[in-house]
């Protein structure tokens, strides 16, 4: 995934994660609420983008791919509130 391929919302999420604030997209149309699971994974597990100690906080998003954190160590907390999860979430 290249940074220039990120959606506007994904860029916003990265900025919010760095600041330790909640990215709330609950009032947006469905097409403007989609976040790629790979972006969330990279924020929580990878080192590509800065993440505040408060972690990744996302409200009202639509995540269509599975979130697979199997055997992963999250470097920051993840809080998904009122998100539409279309795929499985694995956390073992």
ZAVO-595837 format. One record per atom (N, C-alpha, C, O): x, y, z; atom name; residue in one letter. Coordinates in Angstrom, 1 decimal, padded with zeros to 4 digits. Example, Ala and Ser with C-alpha at 12.3 -4.5 7.8 and 13.67 -1.06 7.14 Angstrom:
<rs>
     xx     yy     zz atome residu
  013.2 -005.7  007.8     N      A
  012.3 -004.5  007.8    CA      A
  013.2 -003.3  007.8     C      A
  014.2 -003.3  008.5     O      A
  012.8 -002.2  007.1     N      S
  013.7 -001.1  007.1    CA      S
  012.9  000.0  007.9     C      S
  013.4  001.1  008.0     O      S
</rs>
This chain:
<rs>
     xx     yy     zz atome residu
  000.8 -001.2  000.0     N      X
  000.0  000.0  000.0    CA      X
  000.9  001.2  000.0     C      X
  001.8  001.4  000.8     O      X
  000.6  002.1 -000.9     N      X
  001.4  003.3 -001.1    CA      X
  000.6  004.5 -000.4     C      X
 -000.6  004.5 -000.5     O      X
  001.3  005.4  000.2     N      X
  000.6  006.5  000.9    CA      X
 -000.3  007.3 -000.1     C      X
 -001.3  007.8  000.3     O      X
  000.1  007.4 -001.3     N      X
 -000.7  008.2 -002.2    CA      X
 -002.0  007.5 -002.7     C      X
 -002.9  008.1 -003.3     O      X
 -002.1  006.2 -002.3     N      X
 -003.3  005.4 -002.6    CA      X
 -004.3  005.5 -001.5     C      X
 -005.4  005.0 -001.6     O      X
 -004.0  006.2 -000.4     N      X
 -004.9  006.3  000.7    CA      X
 -006.1  007.2  000.4     C      X
 -005.9  008.2 -000.3     O      X
 -007.2  006.8  000.9     N      X
 -008.4  007.7  000.7    CA      X
 -008.3  008.9  001.7     C      X
 -007.4  008.9  002.6     O      X
 -009.1  009.9  001.5     N      X
 -009.1  011.1  002.3    CA      X
 -009.4  010.6  003.8     C      X
 -008.8  011.1  004.7     O      X
 -010.4  009.7  004.0     N      X
 -010.7  009.3  005.3    CA      X
 -009.5  008.5  005.9     C      X
 -009.3  008.7  007.1     O      X
 -008.8  007.7  005.2     N      X
 -007.7  007.0  005.7    CA      X
 -006.6  007.9  006.2     C      X
 -005.9  007.7  007.2     O      X
 -006.4  009.0  005.4     N      X
 -005.4  010.0  005.8    CA      X
 -005.9  010.7  007.1     C      X
 -005.1  011.0  008.0     O      X
 -007.2  011.0  007.2     N      X
 -007.7  011.6  008.4    CA      X
 -007.5  010.7  009.6     C      X
 -007.1  011.1  010.7     O      X
 -007.8  009.4  009.4     N      X
 -007.6  008.4  010.5    CA      X
 -006.1  008.4  011.0     C      X
 -005.9  008.4  012.2     O      X
 -005.2  008.5  010.1     N      X
 -003.8  008.5  010.4    CA      X
 -003.4  009.7  011.2     C      X
 -002.7  009.7  012.2     O      X
 -004.0  010.9  010.8     N      X
 -003.8  012.1  011.6    CA      X
 -004.4  012.0  013.0     C      X
 -003.7  012.5  013.9     O      X
 -005.6  011.5  013.1     N      X
 -006.2  011.4  014.4    CA      X
 -005.5  010.4  015.3     C      X
 -005.3  010.7  016.5     O      X
 -005.0  009.3  014.7     N      X
 -004.2  008.3  015.5    CA      X
 -002.9  009.0  016.1     C      X
 -002.5  008.7  017.2     O      X
 -002.3  009.8  015.3     N      X
 -001.1  010.5  015.7    CA      X
 -001.4  011.5  016.8     C      X
 -000.6  011.7  017.7     O      X
 -002.6  012.1  016.8     N      X
 -002.9  013.1  017.7    CA      X
 -003.6  012.5  019.0     C      X
 -003.7  013.2  020.0     O      X
 -004.0  011.3  018.9     N      X
 -004.7  010.6  020.0    CA      X
 -006.2  011.0  020.2     C      X
 -006.7  010.9  021.2     O      X
 -006.7  011.4  019.0     N      X
 -008.1  011.8  019.0    CA      X
 -009.0  010.8  018.2     C      X
 -008.5  010.0  017.5     O      X
 -010.3  010.9  018.4     N      X
 -011.2  010.0  017.7    CA      X
 -011.5  010.5  016.3     C      X
 -011.8  011.7  016.1     O      X
 -011.5  009.6  015.4     N      X
 -011.9  009.9  014.0    CA      X
 -013.3  009.5  013.9     C      X
 -013.6  008.3  013.8     O      X
 -014.3  010.4  013.9     N      X
 -015.7  010.1  013.9    CA      X
 -016.3  010.4  012.5     C      X
 -016.3  011.6  012.1     O      X
 -016.7  009.4  011.8     N      X
 -017.3  009.6  010.5    CA      X
 -018.7  009.1  010.4     C      X
 -019.3  008.9  009.3     O      X
 -019.4  009.0  011.6     N      X
 -020.7  008.5  011.7    CA      X
 -021.7  009.3  010.9     C      X
 -022.8  008.7  010.5     O      X
 -021.5  010.6  010.6     N      X
 -022.5  011.4  009.9    CA      X
 -022.3  011.4  008.4     C      X
 -023.0  012.1  007.7     O      X
 -021.3  010.7  007.9     N      X
 -021.0  010.7  006.5    CA      X
 -021.8  009.6  005.7     C      X
 -022.2  008.6  006.3     O      X
 -021.9  009.8  004.4     N      X
 -022.6  008.7  003.5    CA      X
 -021.7  007.5  003.6     C      X
 -020.5  007.5  003.8     O      X
 -022.3  006.3  003.3     N      X
 -021.6  005.0  003.3    CA      X
 -020.3  005.0  002.6     C      X
 -019.3  004.5  003.1     O      X
 -020.3  005.6  001.3     N      X
 -019.1  005.5  000.5    CA      X
 -018.0  006.4  001.1     C      X
 -016.8  006.1  000.8     O      X
 -018.3  007.3  002.0     N      X
 -017.3  008.2  002.6    CA      X
 -016.9  007.6  004.0     C      X
 -016.1  008.3  004.7     O      X
 -017.4  006.4  004.4     N      X
 -017.0  005.9  005.7    CA      X
 -016.1  004.6  005.6     C      X
 -015.9  004.0  006.6     O      X
 -015.7  004.3  004.4     N      X
 -014.9  003.1  004.2    CA      X
 -013.5  003.3  004.5     C      X
 -012.8  004.2  004.1     O      X
 -013.0  002.3  005.4     N      X
 -011.5  002.3  005.7    CA      X
 -011.0  000.9  005.4     C      X
 -011.6 -000.1  005.8     O      X
 -009.9  000.9  004.8     N      X
 -009.2 -000.4  004.5    CA      X
 -008.7 -001.0  005.7     C      X
 -008.0 -000.4  006.5     O      X
 -008.9 -002.3  005.9     N      X
 -008.4 -003.0  007.1    CA      X
 -006.9 -003.0  007.2     C      X
 -006.4 -003.0  008.3     O      X
 -006.2 -002.9  006.0     N      X
 -004.8 -002.9  006.0    CA      X
 -004.3 -001.6  006.7     C      X
 -003.2 -001.6  007.3     O      X
 -005.0 -000.5  006.6     N      X
 -004.6  000.8  007.2    CA      X
 -004.7  000.6  008.7     C      X
 -003.8  001.0  009.4     O      X
 -005.8  000.1  009.2     N      X
 -006.0 -000.1  010.6    CA      X
 -004.9 -001.1  011.2     C      X
 -004.3 -000.8  012.2     O      X
 -004.7 -002.1  010.4     N      X
 -003.6 -003.1  010.8    CA      X
 -002.3 -002.4  011.0     C      X
 -001.6 -002.5  011.9     O      X
 -001.9 -001.6  010.0     N      X
 -000.6 -000.9  010.0    CA      X
 -000.5  000.1  011.1     C      X
  000.5  000.2  011.7     O      X
 -001.6  000.8  011.4     N      X
 -001.6  001.7  012.5    CA      X
 -001.4  000.9  013.9     C      X
 -000.7  001.4  014.7     O      X
 -002.0 -000.2  014.0     N      X
 -002.0 -000.9  015.3    CA      X
 -000.7 -001.8  015.4     C      X
 -000.3 -002.0  016.6     O      X
 -000.2 -002.3  014.3     N      X
  000.9 -003.3  014.4    CA      X
  002.2 -002.7  013.8     C      X
  003.3 -003.0  014.4     O      X
  002.1 -002.0  012.7     N      X
  003.3 -001.6  012.0    CA      X
  003.9 -000.4  012.6     C      X
  003.5  000.1  013.7     O      X
  004.9  000.2  012.0     N      X
  005.7  001.3  012.5    CA      X
  005.7  002.4  011.4     C      X
  006.5  003.4  011.6     O      X
  004.9  002.3  010.4     N      X
  004.9  003.2  009.3    CA      X
  004.5  004.7  009.7     C      X
  005.0  005.7  009.2     O      X
  003.4  004.7  010.5     N      X
  002.9  006.0  010.9    CA      X
  002.9  006.2  012.4     C      X
  002.8  005.2  013.1     O      X
  003.0  007.4  012.9     N      X
  003.0  007.7  014.3    CA      X
  001.6  007.4  014.9     C      X
  000.6  007.8  014.3     O      X
  001.6  006.9  016.1     N      X
  000.4  006.6  016.8    CA      X
  000.6  007.1  018.2     C      X
  001.5  006.7  018.9     O      X
 -000.4  007.9  018.7     N      X
 -000.4  008.4  020.1    CA      X
 -000.6  007.2  021.0     C      X
 -001.1  006.2  020.6     O      X
 -000.2  007.3  022.3     N      X
 -000.4  006.3  023.3    CA      X
 -001.8  005.9  023.5     C      X
 -002.2  004.8  023.9     O      X
 -002.7  006.9  023.2     N      X
 -004.2  006.6  023.3    CA      X
 -004.7  005.7  022.2     C      X
 -005.8  005.1  022.4     O      X
 -003.9  005.5  021.2     N      X
 -004.2  004.5  020.2    CA      X
 -005.1  005.0  019.0     C      X
 -005.2  006.2  018.8     O      X
 -005.6  004.0  018.3     N      X
 -006.5  004.2  017.2    CA      X
 -007.9  004.2  017.6     C      X
 -008.4  003.2  018.1     O      X
 -008.6  005.3  017.4     N      X
 -010.0  005.5  017.8    CA      X
 -010.8  005.8  016.6     C      X
 -010.6  006.9  015.9     O      X
 -011.8  005.0  016.2     N      X
 -012.6  005.1  015.0    CA      X
 -014.0  004.9  015.3     C      X
 -014.4  003.9  015.9     O      X
 -014.9  005.8  014.9     N      X
 -016.3  005.8  015.1    CA      X
 -017.1  005.9  013.8     C      X
 -016.8  006.8  013.0     O      X
 -018.0  004.9  013.6     N      X
 -018.9  005.0  012.5    CA      X
 -018.4  004.6  011.1     C      X
 -019.0  004.9  010.1     O      X
 -017.2  004.0  011.1     N      X
 -016.6  003.6  009.8    CA      X
 -017.2  002.3  009.3     C      X
 -017.9  001.5  010.0     O      X
 -016.9  002.0  008.1     N      X
 -017.3  000.8  007.4    CA      X
 -016.0  000.1  007.0     C      X
 -015.2  000.6  006.2     O      X
 -015.8 -001.2  007.5     N      X
 -014.6 -001.9  007.2    CA      X
 -015.1 -003.2  006.6     C      X
 -015.7 -004.1  007.3     O      X
 -014.8 -003.4  005.3     N      X
 -015.3 -004.5  004.6    CA      X
 -014.4 -005.8  004.6     C      X
 -014.9 -006.9  004.3     O      X
 -013.1 -005.6  004.8     N      X
 -012.2 -006.7  004.8    CA      X
 -012.1 -007.2  006.3     C      X
 -012.4 -006.5  007.2     O      X
 -011.6 -008.5  006.4     N      X
 -011.4 -009.0  007.7    CA      X
 -010.2 -008.2  008.4     C      X
 -009.3 -007.8  007.8     O      X
 -010.3 -008.1  009.7     N      X
 -009.3 -007.5  010.6    CA      X
 -008.6 -008.7  011.2     C      X
 -009.1 -009.3  012.1     O      X
 -007.4 -009.1  010.7     N      X
 -006.7 -010.3  011.2    CA      X
 -005.5 -009.9  012.1     C      X
 -004.4 -009.5  011.6     O      X
 -005.7 -009.9  013.4     N      X
 -004.6 -009.6  014.3    CA      X
 -004.1 -010.9  015.0     C      X
 -003.4 -010.8  016.0     O      X
 -004.3 -012.1  014.3     N      X
 -003.8 -013.3  014.9    CA      X
 -002.3 -013.3  015.1     C      X
 -001.6 -013.0  014.2     O      X
 -001.9 -013.6  016.3     N      X
 -000.5 -013.6  016.7    CA      X
  000.2 -012.3  016.6     C      X
  001.5 -012.2  016.6     O      X
 -000.5 -011.2  016.5     N      X
  000.1 -009.9  016.4    CA      X
  000.1 -009.2  017.7     C      X
 -000.7 -009.5  018.6     O      X
  001.1 -008.4  017.9     N      X
  001.2 -007.6  019.1    CA      X
  000.9 -006.2  018.8     C      X
  001.6 -005.5  018.0     O      X
 -000.2 -005.7  019.3     N      X
 -000.6 -004.3  019.0    CA      X
  000.2 -003.3  019.7     C      X
  000.5 -003.5  020.9     O      X
  000.8 -002.3  019.1     N      X
  001.6 -001.3  019.7    CA      X
  000.8 -000.2  020.4     C      X
  001.4  000.6  021.1     O      X
 -000.5 -000.2  020.1     N      X
 -001.4  000.8  020.6    CA      X
 -002.8  000.2  020.7     C      X
 -003.1 -000.7  019.9     O      X
 -003.6  000.8  021.6     N      X
 -005.0  000.3  021.7    CA      X
 -005.8  000.6  020.4     C      X
 -005.5  001.5  019.7     O      X
 -006.8 -000.2  020.2     N      X
 -007.7  000.0  019.1    CA      X
 -009.1  000.1  019.6     C      X
 -009.6 -000.8  020.4     O      X
 -009.8  001.1  019.3     N      X
 -011.2  001.3  019.8    CA      X
 -012.1  001.5  018.5     C      X
 -011.9  002.6  017.9     O      X
 -012.9  000.6  018.2     N      X
 -013.9  000.7  017.1    CA      X
 -015.3  000.9  017.7     C      X
 -015.7  000.0  018.4     O      X
 -015.9  002.0  017.5     N      X
 -017.2  002.3  018.0    CA      X
 -018.2  002.4  016.9     C      X
 -018.0  003.2  016.0     O      X
 -019.3  001.7  017.0     N      X
 -020.4  001.8  016.0    CA      X
 -019.9  001.7  014.6     C      X
 -020.4  002.3  013.7     O      X
 -018.9  000.8  014.4     N      X
 -018.4  000.5  013.1    CA      X
 -019.1 -000.7  012.4     C      X
 -019.6 -001.6  013.1     O      X
 -019.3 -000.6  011.1     N      X
 -019.9 -001.7  010.4    CA      X
 -018.8 -002.6  009.9     C      X
 -018.1 -002.3  008.9     O      X
 -018.6 -003.7  010.6     N      X
 -017.6 -004.7  010.3    CA      X
 -018.1 -005.8  009.4     C      X
 -018.9 -006.6  009.9     O      X
 -017.8 -005.8  008.1     N      X
 -018.3 -006.8  007.2    CA      X
 -017.5 -008.1  007.2     C      X
 -018.0 -009.1  006.7     O      X
 -016.3 -008.1  007.6     N      X
 -015.4 -009.3  007.7    CA      X
 -015.2 -009.7  009.1     C      X
 -015.6 -009.0  010.1     O      X
 -014.6 -010.8  009.3     N      X
 -014.3 -011.3  010.6    CA      X
 -013.2 -010.5  011.3     C      X
 -012.4 -009.9  010.6     O      X
 -013.2 -010.6  012.6     N      X
 -012.1 -010.0  013.4    CA      X
 -011.4 -011.1  014.2     C      X
 -012.1 -011.8  015.0     O      X
 -010.1 -011.2  014.0     N      X
 -009.4 -012.3  014.6    CA      X
 -008.4 -011.7  015.6     C      X
 -007.6 -010.9  015.2     O      X
 -008.5 -012.1  016.9     N      X
 -007.6 -011.5  017.9    CA      X
 -007.1 -012.6  018.8     C      X
 -007.4 -012.7  020.0     O      X
 -006.3 -013.6  018.3     N      X
 -005.8 -014.6  019.1    CA      X
 -004.3 -014.7  019.1     C      X
 -003.7 -015.5  019.8     O      X
</rs>
